Amino acid sequence: MSRITALHSAVPDQRYTQAEICAQFLAYLDQPRTRAIETIFQRAGVGTRYSVIDGTYYQMERTTEDRNNEYVREAIPLAQQAVCAGLRAAKIAPIAIDDLIAVSCTGWTIPGLDLHLAGRLGMRADLRRACVLGMGCYGAFPALLRAHEAARQGRRALVVCVELCSLHLQLDQSFENIVSSALFADGAAMAIVDGTANAQGPEILDFSTHCDYTTLDHMSFQLTDHGFRMYLSSYVPELLSAQVRPFIERFLTQHELTIDQVRHWGIHPGSAKIVQSVGDQLGLSAEQTTYSYQILQEYGNMSSATILFVLERLQTIARPQSGDYGVLMAFGPGLTMEALLMRWP
């Protein structure tokens, strides 16, 4: 048995309104299509976002090396902040962690995030470590799966996701780039998946994955000489609408459940349109999608870390009851859909 016994999130100190970010983006551009860009930003469903950089960062040209060096400087302490706060709240010492899985797609360092964090936190030398890199917005799910497998062996696993999307702003006026610029933000989140005897918290029951290999070009994160270029096709909500209900129904049927029997839903807010499309296809109520919309509004899309923000909000505000089922979902390059089924004790 494996249980999620701790959740905690962290964001950088610098907070900006969507209007401030839009104005700064326009200032960077040569002859911007102001009205069209402002409309996209206003309709993104984002109210505020957090960033490790300020408005002066892109006043000069930034190479991939510049951006990655900033990532290493900022990502490690932000991840450490989330982890330390979560461990303190759970009253678990770093040396009591058996497995560490670090997740990111917005930077690169060798030695990796896992080694840097383990060293800073004073974790054991026999700690089992892994990094989940380059998987985008659903990256938390393969990490949670590995943690779940460790917990089923009686171990205690720590998952930490950290993404600094603001380091990869691209200064062009393509529709897809404007959409990405209106959505992505910085943040970190952790979860402890515990299989020890006295673990308390919602039980992880199962995982499911579906990848449509004919849609690889609809969501991507490509390395360029000036950072990673995010691409989010306008067709993604339609692609999800066509596939998400059969995917979830197959998954739940394996556990003799129906959509109506699942009370709590955590949908990765890739965009407001994505949450709406998934919610409509599954027939979810406004209450069941509210936390996804809230996280998007307050933080933006923080790639892999976002779903843990949603789960943390659901756990603390919705206060699930004993016997309640929950499903977490995220979507990313592939086009890939990931789902996790859980139950509260």
N, C-alpha and C positions, 0 to 999 in steps of 0.2 A: 504494500500500500504506500502511496506517496501523497503528501499533503503540502499545500502552499501555506507556509507558516509565517511568512513575512513579505511585505511589499513596501517599497519606498521609492520616491522619485526626487529628482533634483533638477534645477534649471540654473543657467548663468544669472549673474546679478543684473545684467542689462535687459530691460523690458521696454518694448516698443509697441505702440498702437499700429494697427494695420495702415492707418492713414499716414503715419510717420514713415513707415517702410516704403509705402507707395511713392510718397514725395521724394524720398531719397533715391529710389530706383529711377524715377523720372529724371532726376538731376544728373544721373550718370549717363543718360542716353543722349545721342545726337539727334535732334529733331524728333522727339518722341510723339507717338500717336496718343496724346494725353488722355482724351476722353475714353477711348477704347481700353487703355490700360487701367484707368481708374475704375471702370465698370467691372473688369475682371477681378480686381482686388476687392471691390465692394461685395461681389457675389460669391466670394470664396468660402464664406462661413467662418472666417477668422477675425477675431477682434484684437487680440494681442499676441505677441510672440517674444521669445527670449533668444538672445544671441551672445556669443562670446566676443563679437567684434562690434565696433561702433561705426557711425556714419562716415568716418574718414578712411576706413580701411580700403575701399575700392576707388579712392581718389587717385591712386597710382595703379599701374598694371600689376596683377598678382599672378605669378607662375604657379604651377602645380607644386613645386618645391616650397614656395612661400606658404601656400595654403596648408600643405601637409605638416610643415614645421609648426604652424600655429595649432593644427589639430593635436599634435603630440603634446604641446605645451598645455593645452586646455582640456583635452578629453580625459586624460588620466586623473587629474584632480577632481573633475566633475563626477566621473564614475566613482572615485573614492568617496566623495561626499555622499552620494546616494547609498553606497554600500555601508559606510560607517553608521549613518543614521538608521538604516534598516536593522543592522546588527544590534545597535544599542536598544532600539525599541523592542526587539525580540529577546533581548538579554542573552545573546549568543556571542561567544568569543570567536575571533577570526580563526583560532587554532582548532575550533570545533567543526570547521568546514572541511569536508572530505573531497569535494569536487568544485571546480570553478570553471564556468563557461562564460566567456566574454563575447559580446556581439557588437558588430559595427560594420558600416559600409561606407563611411565618409572619411576614412583616413587609413594610414598604413604605417606600421612600425614593427621592426624586428630588432630586439626582443619585443614580443607582442604585449597587448594590453593585459593579458592574463599574468605574465611574468612581472610586469611593472606593478600591478595591483597586489599580487601576492607578496612581493617584496616590501611594499609600503605598509601593508597591513600586518606583516609578521606572521603569515600563514605557514603551515607545516611544510617541511621539505618534501614529504611524500604526497603532497596535494596532487590530485589528478586534474589536469588542465586541458582546455580546448578553446579554440576560437572559431566562431561562426562569422565569416567575413563575406561581404559582397552579395548577400541575399536580399537586401532591401527591406521593405516594410514588414515582411513576414519573418524576418530573421529570428525573432524571439521564439518562434514555435519549434524549429529544430533544436534550439538550445534547451527549451523546456522539456522536449522529448528526451534528450540526453540526460537531463537532470532527473526526469521521471524514472528512467531506466536505472540510474544510480540509486535513487531512493528505494526502488523495489528490492535492492540488495541490502537495505538497512543503512544506507549512507545518507549524508546531509549535503545537498548540492546548492551552490549559489550561482544564479544567472544574473549578469549585469549587461545592460544594453546602453550604449552611449553613441549619440549621433550629433554631429556639428554640421548640419546642412547649410548653414549660412556661409560657410567657407567656400561654397561652390557656386555662388551667384554668377550667372552669365549675363553679359551686357549686350543682349540683342533683343529684337522686337518680334521674334517668331511667337505665334500663339502659344505653342507648347511651353516655351521658356517663360512667358509671362505667367501662365498658369502655375508652373513650378515655383516661380519667384513669389507668387501670392500665397503659397501654401506651406513651404517647408521651413523648419525652425530647429532649434538646438535643445537637447535635453538628455537626461539619463535616468534609468530606473533599474531597480533590482528586485529579485524574488528569491526566496529560499524554498526549495522543494525538499521536504524532509521525510525520510523513511524510518527514523528512529522511533523507539517504542512509545514515547510520550508526545509525539507530534500532534499539534492541534491545527485545524484549519480545513478549508475545502479540499476534498479528495480529487485528484486527477484520475479520470477513468480511462480516457483514450484520446487518440489523435487521428486525424485524417488529412490527406493531401490530395489535391487534384491539379494537374498541370496540363494546359492546352498548348501543345508544342507548335500549333499553327499561328500563335499570336505573340511570338517572341519579340517582335518589333514594336509592340504597343506600350511597353513600359521598360525603360532602360536607364542605365547610369554609366555613361561612357567616359573613359579617361581621355582628357585632352591636355594640351600644353598649358592650359589655364584652368586647372581643376577638373572636377567631374561634371559632365553635362547631364542633367536630369531630363528625361523625356517621359511625359505622361500623356498618352493619346486621349483625345476627347471621346474616343469610342469605348474606353474602359468601363464606364458605368453600363453601357449597353451589353458588353461582353459578359459582365458579371450577372446582369439581369437574366441572360439566357441560360446561365449554367449554375447559379448559386442554389436555387431551390432543389434541383435533383441531387446536387452534391450533398447538401445538408440532410435531405430525406434519406439517402442511402446510408449516411453515417449514423443517423439516429435509429434507423431500422435495425442496425446491427445490435442495438442495445434495447430493442423493443420499446422505443420511444417515438413520439411524434413531435412536431414543432410546437404544438399547443401545450405539450407537457413540460416544455422548457420555459422557466419563468424569467431567467436573467440572460441577457445577450450583451456581449461586448464586441462591437464591430469596429475594426480599425478605421478611423476617420481619414481615409486617404484624401477625401474631399467631401464637401456637403452632399454633392450629387451621388457619390458612391454610397454614403450612408443611406440616403433616401432610396436609391435603387435597390439595395440589399433589403432594407426594411420593408419596402413595398412588395418585393417578391416573396418574402417570408411571412408577410401578413403581420408584422410586428406593430405593437402600439407605440404611441409617442413616448410613453413612459419607458418602454424597453430600449429605445434608441437615444434617450435623453443624455446619457453619460458620454456617448460617443460625440454627440454634437457639442456638449459642454467642453470636452477636452479640446476639440478642434477650435472652438471659439476662444478659449483661454490660452492655448499653447501653440496652435497650429499643428502641422503634421511633422512629428519628430522621428519619422521612419520607424525603425524596429522598436524603439523605446515606447512608442505611443500606446500600444495595446496594454502595456503594464500600467500606464497612467490611467487608462480606462478601467482596468480591473481594480486598481487601488480605489478609484472613485466609487465603483460599484460596491466594493466590499465595505467601505466606510459609511457611505450614504444610504444605499439601498437596504443594507442590513439583511442579507438573505436569511431565511429561516431553515431550520433543520429539515432535510429531505429535498430542498430546492435543487433543481438542476440548472446549470449554466453552460452556455456555449460562447467561446471566444473565437473570433475570426479575423484573419488578415489576408491581404492580397498584395501581390508584388510581381516582379519580373517573371515572365514565363509564358503566358499569364498564369500565375500560381494562386490557388486558394488553399489556405490552411485553416484547420479547425481543431479545437480542443474541447472536450466534454468534461465537466466537473460536477461535483455534488457536495452540498454543504452538510456537515454531520449534525 
